[in-house]
Amino acid sequence: MMTGKPFNVLVLCTGNSARSILGEALFNHLGQGRVRAFSAGSKPKGVPHPGALRLLARRGIDTTLFRSKSWDEFSGSDAPPIDLAITVCGNAAGELCPVFIGSPLKAHWGLPDPGDATGSEAEVDAAFEETWRLLEMRVRAFLALDRAAMDKASMQTALAEIGAMEGAA
């Protein structure tokens, strides 16, 4: 059953500087209030990757609110309840996550790290664009789900299928 409250998604990666930042932005941008997304990392780098910020700026998304933060911010009693926790890198998928309020669904949507790209700024930006494309495909697939008609098991299956889409790492 759908309620008026947004579905809270937490996108996790080790450094919370690239993929998870892009995932947060995509969910919030495409979710149009139906979804509220956050991002965090187990070992946050402290700042978003410049390539991520350049991509968001090119997309017309305000970058001032994005920051690299610890997933511990989402495990306390004052944290928003998380409905879905998605890992987007292999390291975070294998780490022991903190307990999040609300016993969220969990999914792994692993993608190569565009932050590892080397070369010119244009080459790095191309890696971020590809990650954006792959994440956008997944976020759109998620938003197309009829969550109100799905039980937890069918939702977990759908999340796994989305995670196995093109580009899965």
Protein Blocks (a to p, Z undefined) as FASTA:
>chain_A
ZZfbdcddddddfklpmmmmmmmmmmmmmnnomaccddddfbdghiacfklmmmmmmnop
afklgccddfklmmcfkbccdfbdcdfbfklmmpccdddehiaaddddddddfklpgcjf
klmmmmmmmmmmmmmmmmmmmmmpcfklpcfklmmmmmmmmmmmghiZZ
